[in-house]
């Protein structure tokens, strides 16, 4: 079996050589950025953790590259055709591919030093100025060291690849025959499986993503573990995806001007966010804790459902009777990532775009980092894998110190591909909150539930609530929150806490009148605290998830920089609320509902307060135009801010 041993040794040796070189590149990146970890207390352990993650990502990249030679050599081996021509062909293949990989790795080092981010698809924006860019690169003498080391590495790598193949070919080889195939074929299958696992990078539900490199609250160490080529390719793929936009409705300049006028702002410097405004508190700041519960698919329509003569959400309905309740409240979009971004960071959902999933993490300004800067402990609890929707990376970069996910929970508690059920998640969250509560600092915790999402895992206790699983699971979710509150009420921190409960987005409930179903965006917002004495209060003016941040900061009487699309709903009344689905925008007031569908290019105006399906746009054209302009301006301004990295105001 010398032939298969030689083939395996060839692929494996080049694989290991590549890993060593990529690790050396990462070490060089570390040494040129030591200033970013000066304040890190657990320096040695965190650096080690980042470097181990780096080898993990490097191995994924190397497995992608090794896949083709491995498969072809295994097939050639079946016919005893592994020879000098095959080896030399793959020598050229390896040298060409790894030359590109090493080039990206070395170019990434000075790029990172300048931009504090890995090399990404934005470099293609320099195509039109390619001569100027090339001149700039070659005139910067500090880059010569990287160019020189790169050339040296490529030459040495190429030399070692050919030397390895020549030495292996000199070994005596024997053709595979007879019963040896019963060893050869299973060996090839095992190698192929190992290569596939290497490409996936993990055994979990999803293959590895860049978020797997994020493990702490130091931005540099989080980025250190990412393989530059992996990052670059993922960013190119994400950037190449087309998304719906409202470019044909309003220009960026007009949108920004309109949005600034709405917020009472003057035109801003091009280098600064166009909507940043400082909000000064009117009284002494309250050191109150904040707990946000983002309820999966909790449409406001579900609160009205009765089955067998009983409400399916008895606890939430009772809680409303002693809380601030916003009954004209809307989710930014129709996906969980939209709900997180809007609720915590005040940014609207840009239709079918997942802004959290960007390989380059957008830095945002909202509740987590604002409260963190004001000495709050920050925690996020999710039911599923930490890298789902890139959450781990996004949240660590945007104000959360501690993140708890499926990786932290006992395996026996996992119910389906989305992780743990609401009752366990809320109980686990409460225990962790209790550990943090005795400190002198207040805490901010966000809990993301998931049970009200298919596939439903319904405890037998709730099967008699209804004959419909979609209502049985809502009853379970409601009861899990009831138990959380019952247990929280026994804690010393309870009376000094603001609880914020809202849907991450809605859900189709009953018959829908409009092509853009309102129940997908119409969600409840319940704000409760034993410390407030003016409850219950119902607010019926339009509001949305983007308003949660400024509204909570207002209740805390804290000064802050508002660089979001939100307003304090107790102090400012919106004319309309805007929101989106994947392919449509919506805008609503107390009476009218305006929609525009990007695919059909059809818009409509409906008197939804009467549940009328008649399109009255032609009769109320001025009203429709006003709603169209309001929503389009907000979306376009948000897109401008994301594109120019203005979603966080620099200190």
C-alpha positions in Angstrom: 0.0 0.0 0.0 2.9 2.3 -0.5 1.1 4.2 -3.3 -1.7 5.4 -1.0 0.7 6.2 1.8 2.8 8.3 -0.5 -0.3 10.2 -1.8 -1.6 10.8 1.7 1.9 12.0 2.8 2.1 14.4 -0.2 -1.3 16.1 0.5 -0.8 16.1 4.3 2.7 17.5 4.1 1.7 20.5 1.9 -1.4 21.0 4.1 0.8 21.3 7.3 3.4 23.5 5.5 0.6 25.9 4.6 -0.8 25.9 8.2 2.7 26.8 9.5 3.0 29.7 7.1 -0.5 31.0 7.8 0.3 30.8 11.6 3.5 32.8 11.0 1.4 35.5 9.2 -0.9 35.6 12.1 1.9 36.0 14.6 3.3 38.9 12.5 -0.2 40.5 12.6 -0.2 40.1 16.4 3.3 41.6 16.8 2.3 44.6 14.7 -0.8 45.3 16.8 0.3 44.8 20.4 -1.0 48.3 21.3 -4.6 47.0 20.9 -4.2 44.6 23.8 -2.4 46.7 26.3 -5.4 46.9 28.6 -6.2 43.1 28.4 -5.8 41.5 31.8 -5.8 37.8 30.7 -3.3 38.5 28.0 -1.6 35.1 27.6 -4.7 33.0 27.8 -6.6 35.3 25.4 -3.8 35.4 22.9 -3.5 31.6 23.0 -7.3 31.3 22.5 -7.1 33.6 19.5 -4.2 31.7 17.9 -5.9 28.4 18.4 -9.0 29.8 16.6 -6.7 31.0 13.9 -5.3 27.5 13.3 -8.9 26.3 13.2 -9.8 28.8 10.4 -6.5 28.2 8.6 -7.4 24.5 8.5 -10.8 25.2 6.9 -9.0 27.2 4.2 -6.4 24.5 3.7 -9.1 21.8 3.5 -10.8 23.6 0.7 -7.6 23.7 -1.2 -6.6 20.1 -0.4 -10.1 18.7 -1.5 -9.3 18.6 -5.2 -5.9 17.0 -5.0 -7.2 14.5 -2.5 -10.1 13.4 -4.6 -8.2 13.3 -7.9 -5.2 11.4 -6.4 -7.6 8.8 -4.8 -9.3 8.3 -8.1 -6.0 8.0 -10.0 -4.9 5.5 -7.3 -7.8 3.2 -8.2 -6.3 2.8 -11.7 -2.7 2.9 -10.5 -2.1 6.2 -12.3 -0.4 8.2 -9.5 2.8 9.3 -11.3 5.1 12.2 -11.8 2.7 14.0 -14.2 0.0 13.9 -11.6 2.3 15.1 -8.8 3.8 17.9 -10.9 0.3 19.1 -12.0 -0.7 19.4 -8.4 2.6 21.1 -7.5 1.7 23.9 -9.9 -1.9 23.9 -8.5 -0.7 24.2 -4.9 1.9 26.9 -5.7 -0.6 29.0 -7.6 -3.4 28.8 -5.1 -1.3 29.3 -2.1 0.5 32.2 -3.7 -2.9 34.0 -3.7 -3.6 32.9 -0.2 -0.2 34.1 1.1 -0.5 37.3 -0.9 -3.8 38.1 0.8 -2.3 37.2 4.2 0.7 39.5 3.9 -1.3 42.3 2.3 -3.8 42.0 5.2 -1.2 43.0 7.8 -0.6 46.6 6.7 -4.2 46.9 5.7 -5.3 45.9 9.1 -2.9 48.3 10.7 -4.5 51.2 8.8 -8.2 50.2 8.8 -8.4 47.9 11.9 -10.2 45.4 9.8 -9.2 42.5 7.5 -8.8 43.0 3.7 -12.3 42.9 2.2 -14.3 43.6 -0.9 -14.1 47.3 -0.5 -10.7 47.2 -2.3 -12.6 46.7 -5.5 -13.9 50.3 -5.1 -10.3 51.3 -6.0 -10.5 49.8 -9.5 -11.1 53.1 -11.2 -8.0 54.6 -9.4 -5.9 51.5 -9.8 -2.8 53.5 -11.0 -3.0 55.9 -8.1 -3.5 53.0 -5.7 -0.5 51.1 -7.1 1.6 54.2 -6.9 0.6 54.8 -3.3 1.5 51.2 -2.4 4.9 51.2 -4.0 5.8 54.6 -2.6 5.1 53.5 0.9 8.5 52.0 1.9 7.1 50.4 5.0 5.3 47.9 2.8 8.5 46.6 1.2 9.2 44.3 4.2 5.9 42.5 3.6 6.5 42.3 -0.1 10.0 40.9 0.5 8.8 38.3 3.1 5.9 37.3 0.8 8.3 36.7 -2.2 10.7 34.7 0.1 7.8 32.6 1.5 6.5 31.8 -2.0 9.9 30.8 -3.3 10.6 28.6 -0.3 7.2 27.1 -0.4 7.5 26.3 -4.1 10.9 24.8 -3.6 9.7 22.6 -0.8 6.6 21.4 -2.7 8.7 20.2 -5.7 11.4 18.7 -3.5 8.8 16.8 -1.5 7.1 15.4 -4.6 10.4 14.4 -6.1 11.5 12.7 -2.9 8.2 10.8 -2.6 8.3 9.7 -6.3 11.8 8.1 -5.7 10.3 5.8 -3.1 9.5 2.3 -4.5 5.8 2.2 -5.5 3.7 -0.9 -6.0 0.4 -1.1 -7.9 -2.8 -1.8 -5.9 -4.3 -5.1 -6.6 -6.7 -7.8 -5.4 -7.8 -7.5 -1.8 -5.8 -4.3 -1.3 -8.8 -2.4 -2.8 -10.8 -3.4 0.3 -8.3 -1.3 2.3 -7.7 1.4 -0.3 -11.3 2.4 -1.0 -12.5 2.7 2.7 -9.3 4.7 3.4 -10.1 7.1 0.6 -13.7 7.5 1.9 -12.5 8.2 5.4 -10.0 10.8 4.1 -12.8 12.5 2.0 -15.1 12.6 5.1 -12.3 14.2 7.2 -11.7 16.7 4.5 -15.4 17.6 4.3 -15.5 18.0 8.1 -12.4 20.2 7.8 -14.2 22.4 5.3 -17.3 22.6 7.5 -15.1 23.5 10.4 -17.5 22.1 13.0 -20.1 19.4 13.8 -22.9 21.8 14.4 -26.0 22.7 12.5 -24.2 25.3 10.4 -20.7 25.3 8.9 -18.1 27.6 10.5 -18.6 31.3 10.1 -16.3 34.2 11.0 -18.3 34.7 14.2 -16.7 31.6 15.6 -13.5 33.6 16.0 -15.1 36.0 18.4 -14.7 35.0 22.0 -14.1 38.1 24.1 -14.7 41.9 24.3 -11.4 42.9 22.7 -11.9 43.7 19.0 -8.4 42.9 17.9 -8.2 39.5 19.5 -11.6 38.6 18.1 -10.4 39.5 14.6 -6.9 37.9 15.1 -8.3 34.3 14.7 -9.9 34.9 11.4 -8.1 33.6 8.3 -7.7 36.6 5.9 -8.5 34.6 2.8 -11.6 33.0 4.4 -12.7 36.5 5.5 -12.0 38.1 2.1 -13.9 35.4 0.2 -16.9 35.5 2.6 -17.0 39.3 2.3 -16.9 39.1 -1.5 -19.8 36.6 -1.5 -21.9 38.7 0.8 -21.2 41.9 -1.0 -22.1 40.3 -4.4 -25.6 39.6 -3.2 -28.2 42.0 -4.5 -30.7 43.5 -2.1 -33.9 45.6 -2.5 -33.4 49.4 -2.2 -35.3 52.6 -2.6 -32.7 54.4 -4.8 -35.4 55.1 -7.4 -37.7 56.7 -4.8 -35.4 59.4 -3.3 -31.7 60.3 -3.5 -29.3 60.0 -0.6 -28.9 63.8 -0.4 -32.7 64.5 -0.3 -33.3 61.6 2.1 -30.7 62.9 4.6 -32.0 66.4 4.4 -35.6 65.1 5.1 -34.5 62.9 7.9 -32.5 65.7 9.6 -35.5 68.0 9.4 -37.6 65.4 11.1 -35.1 65.1 14.0 -34.6 68.9 14.1 -31.0 68.8 13.0 -28.8 70.9 10.8 -26.8 69.5 7.9 -23.9 67.5 9.3 -20.2 67.2 8.3 -19.7 64.5 5.7 -17.4 62.6 8.1 -20.0 62.6 10.9 -23.3 60.8 11.2 -26.2 62.9 9.8 -28.6 62.0 12.6 -26.4 62.0 15.7 -27.9 64.2 18.4 -27.0 64.5 22.1 -29.9 64.0 24.5 -29.4 65.6 27.9 -31.3 64.1 30.8 -33.7 66.4 32.7 -33.1 64.9 36.1 -30.8 62.6 38.1 -30.0 59.3 36.5 -31.6 56.2 37.8 -29.4 53.2 38.6 -32.1 50.7 37.5 -31.5 47.3 35.9 -33.0 46.6 32.5 -34.2 43.2 31.2 -35.3 43.0 27.6 -37.2 39.8 26.5 -37.4 39.5 22.8 -40.3 37.1 22.2 -40.1 34.9 19.1 -42.9 35.6 16.5 -45.1 37.3 19.1 -47.7 39.1 17.0 -50.0 41.5 18.8 -52.9 39.6 17.3 -52.0 36.5 19.4 -52.9 38.5 22.5 -56.5 38.6 21.3 -56.8 34.8 20.6 -59.0 32.7 22.7 -59.3 28.9 22.5 -61.9 26.9 24.4 -63.1 30.2 25.9 -59.7 31.1 27.4 -56.9 33.4 26.4 -53.8 31.7 25.1 -51.6 34.5 26.6 -53.2 35.0 30.1 -50.0 36.2 31.7 -49.0 38.8 29.1 -52.6 40.1 29.1 -52.5 40.5 32.9 -49.1 42.1 32.8 -50.4 44.7 30.3 -53.0 45.8 32.9 -50.2 47.0 35.2 -47.7 48.2 32.6 -47.0 50.8 30.0 -48.5 49.2 26.9 -47.9 50.4 23.3 -50.7 49.0 21.2 -49.7 50.6 18.0 -46.2 49.3 17.8 -44.4 47.6 14.9 -41.3 45.4 14.3 -38.7 46.8 11.9 -38.8 43.7 9.8 -39.9 40.1 9.7 -36.7 38.3 10.9 -35.0 37.9 14.2 -31.9 39.7 13.1 -34.0 42.7 12.2 -35.6 42.7 15.6 -32.3 42.6 17.4 -30.7 45.4 15.4 -33.8 47.6 15.7 -34.6 47.0 19.3 -31.1 47.3 20.7 -29.5 49.6 18.2 -32.3 51.7 16.7 -31.6 50.8 13.1 -34.4 49.9 10.6 -34.5 46.7 8.7 -33.3 47.2 5.1 -35.7 44.7 3.5 -34.0 41.4 2.7 -30.6 42.4 4.0 -29.2 40.8 7.1 -26.9 43.5 8.5 -25.7 41.4 11.3 -24.4 38.8 8.8 -21.9 41.2 7.2 -18.4 39.7 7.4 -17.2 43.2 8.4 -19.1 43.8 11.6 -21.0 47.1 11.6 -20.3 49.1 14.8 -23.6 50.4 16.1 -24.7 52.6 18.9 -27.6 51.6 21.2 -28.6 50.2 24.6 -25.8 47.7 25.1 -22.8 49.9 24.5 -24.4 53.1 25.8 -25.2 51.4 29.1 -21.9 49.6 29.2 -20.2 52.9 29.0 -22.3 54.0 31.9 -21.0 51.2 34.1 -23.7 48.6 33.4 -23.0 44.8 33.2 -24.3 43.6 29.9 -25.5 40.0 29.1 -27.2 38.4 26.1 -29.0 35.0 26.3 -29.8 33.1 23.1 -31.4 29.7 22.7 -29.3 28.4 19.8 -25.7 28.3 18.5 -23.8 31.4 19.2 -22.7 31.9 15.5 -26.3 31.7 14.2 -26.9 34.8 12.1 -23.4 35.9 13.1 -24.8 36.9 16.5 -21.8 36.1 18.6 -19.5 38.3 16.6 -22.0 41.1 16.2 -23.0 41.3 19.8 -19.5 41.1 21.2 -18.5 44.0 19.0 -21.5 46.0 20.0 -21.5 46.3 23.8 -22.2 42.8 25.2 -19.7 41.5 27.7 -21.1 38.1 28.2 -23.0 35.9 25.8 -24.8 32.7 26.7 -25.8 30.2 24.0 -26.3 26.6 23.1 -22.6 25.9 23.8 -23.3 26.8 27.5 -26.3 24.6 28.0 -26.5 20.9 28.9 -26.8 18.8 25.7 -29.8 17.0 27.1 -31.8 20.3 27.2 -31.5 20.9 23.4 -34.9 20.4 21.9 -34.4 21.0 18.2 -32.1 22.7 15.8 -32.9 26.0 17.4 -31.6 25.0 20.8 -33.3 25.1 24.1 -37.0 25.7 25.0 -38.2 29.0 26.6 -38.7 27.6 30.1 -35.1 26.4 30.4 -33.7 29.5 28.7 -35.5 31.9 31.1 -34.6 29.8 34.1 -31.0 29.7 33.1 -31.0 33.4 32.4 -32.5 34.2 35.8 -29.7 32.2 37.6 -27.0 34.0 35.7 -28.6 37.4 36.4 -28.7 36.5 40.1 -25.0 35.9 40.0 -24.4 39.4 38.6 -27.0 41.3 40.6 -25.1 41.5 43.9 -22.4 43.7 42.3 -22.5 47.5 42.8 -23.2 48.0 39.0 -26.6 47.8 37.5 -27.1 45.2 34.7 -28.6 45.1 31.3 -29.8 41.7 30.1 -31.4 40.6 26.8 -33.1 37.3 26.5 -34.1 36.0 23.0 -36.7 33.2 23.1 -37.4 30.7 20.3 -40.1 28.2 21.2 -42.8 30.0 19.1 -40.9 29.0 16.0 -41.3 25.7 14.0 -40.6 22.9 14.6 -42.7 23.3 17.7 -41.8 21.2 20.8 -45.0 21.3 22.9 -45.1 19.9 26.4 -48.1 17.6 27.0 -49.5 20.1 29.6 -50.4 22.5 26.8 -51.9 20.2 24.3 -55.4 20.7 25.7 -55.2 24.5 25.2 -56.2 24.2 21.5 -56.3 21.7 18.7 -53.8 24.0 16.8 -50.1 23.5 17.6 -49.4 27.2 16.7 -51.6 28.2 19.6 -50.5 25.5 22.0 -46.9 26.7 21.7 -47.9 30.3 22.4 -49.6 29.2 25.6 -46.3 27.5 26.6 -44.2 30.6 25.8 -46.6 32.7 27.8 -46.4 30.4 30.8 -42.6 30.3 30.6 -42.5 34.1 31.0 -45.0 33.8 33.8 -42.7 31.4 35.7 -39.7 33.7 35.0 -41.6 36.7 36.6 -42.8 34.6 39.5 -39.2 33.6 40.3 -37.7 37.0 39.6 -40.2 38.6 42.0 -38.5 36.8 44.8 -35.2 38.4 44.1 -33.9 41.6 45.7 -33.1 43.3 42.4 -36.7 42.9 41.0 -38.1 46.1 42.5 -35.3 48.1 40.9 -35.7 46.7 37.4 -37.4 47.8 34.1 -38.7 44.8 32.2 -39.2 45.3 28.4 -41.2 42.6 26.6 -41.8 42.7 22.8 -41.9 40.5 19.8 -38.8 40.1 17.6 -41.3 40.2 14.8 -44.9 39.1 14.3 -46.6 36.1 12.8 -49.4 35.3 10.4 -52.5 35.1 12.6 -55.9 34.5 11.0 -57.0 35.9 7.6 -54.9 38.7 6.2 -56.4 41.6 4.3 -53.3 43.0 2.7 -50.5 41.6 0.5 -48.1 42.9 3.2 -49.6 41.1 6.3 -49.9 43.5 9.2 -49.7 40.7 11.8 -46.1 40.1 10.7 -45.1 43.5 11.9 -47.7 44.5 14.5 -46.2 43.4 17.8 -46.8 44.2 21.5 -44.5 46.4 23.6 -44.9 46.0 27.3 -42.7 48.0 29.7 -43.2 47.1 33.4 -41.4 48.0 36.6 -42.5 47.9 40.2 -40.7 51.2 40.7 -43.1 53.2 38.4 -46.3 54.4 40.0 -48.1 55.8 36.9 -49.1 52.5 35.4 -51.1 51.2 33.7 -50.8 53.5 30.8 -51.6 52.8 27.1 -49.8 54.7 24.4 -51.6 54.5 21.1 -49.5 56.7 18.8 -47.4 54.9 16.2 -44.1 53.5 17.4 -41.6 50.8 16.5 -38.6 48.8 17.7 -36.2 51.6 16.7 -37.8 53.7 19.5 -37.0 51.2 22.3 -33.4 52.6 23.0 -34.3 56.3 23.4 -37.5 55.4 25.3 -35.6 53.3 27.9 -32.9 55.9 28.2 -35.7 58.4 28.9 -37.1 56.2 31.7 -33.6 55.9 33.2 -33.2 59.7 33.0 -29.8 59.3 31.5 -28.0 61.5 29.0 -26.8 59.8 25.8 -25.8 60.2 22.2 -28.7 59.2 20.0 -27.4 58.1 16.6 -30.4 56.0 15.8 -33.8 56.4 14.1 -35.6 56.2 17.4 -37.4 58.7 19.5 -38.6 58.7 23.1 -42.2 57.7 22.7 -43.2 59.4 25.9 -41.9 62.7 24.6 -42.2 62.6 20.8 -45.2 61.7 18.7 -44.4 60.3 15.3 -46.6 61.2 12.3 -46.1 57.6 10.9 -44.2 54.4 11.7 -42.2 52.8 8.9 -41.2 49.1 8.6 -40.4 46.5 6.0 -40.7 42.9 4.9 -38.2 41.2 2.5 -39.6 42.9 -0.6 -41.9 45.7 0.5 -42.0 48.7 2.7 -44.9 49.7 4.9 -45.9 53.0 6.6 -48.7 53.5 9.0 -50.6 56.0 11.1 -53.7 55.7 13.2 -55.9 55.3 10.1 -54.0 54.6 6.9 -51.6 51.9 5.8 -49.3 52.5 2.9 -47.4 49.7 1.1 -44.9 49.5 -1.8 -43.9 46.2 -3.3 -40.5 46.2 -5.0 -41.2 43.1 -7.1 -44.6 44.1 -8.5 -43.8 47.8 -8.4 -47.2 48.4 -7.0 -48.1 50.6 -4.1 -51.3 51.0 -2.2 -53.1 53.0 0.5 -55.7 51.3 2.7 -58.0 52.4 5.5 -56.8 49.6 7.7 -58.6 50.9 10.8 -61.8 49.7 9.0 -60.0 46.6 7.7 -60.8 47.8 4.2 -59.2 46.1 1.3 -60.0 49.0 -1.1 -56.9 50.7 -2.6 -57.7 54.4 -2.1 -54.3 55.7 -3.2 -55.7 57.6 -6.2 -58.2 59.4 -3.9 -55.6 60.3 -1.3 -52.5 60.8 -3.4 -51.0 63.5 -1.2 -51.3 61.3 1.9 -49.7 58.3 0.1 -46.9 60.5 -1.2 -46.3 61.9 2.3 -46.0 58.3 3.7 -43.9 57.1 0.9 -41.4 60.0 1.3 -41.2 59.6 5.1 -40.4 55.9 5.0 -38.1 56.1 1.9 -36.1 58.9 3.5 -35.5 56.9 6.7 -34.5 53.7 4.8 -32.2 55.6 2.4 -30.5 57.5 5.3 -30.0 54.2 7.2 -28.4 52.7 4.1 -26.1 55.7 3.7 -25.0 55.4 7.3 -24.2 51.7 7.0 -22.4 52.2 3.7 -20.2 54.9 5.1 -19.8 53.2 8.6 -21.5 56.0 10.5 -23.7 53.9 12.7 -21.5 54.6 15.7 -20.3 58.1 16.5 -16.6 58.1 17.1 -15.4 59.5 20.4 
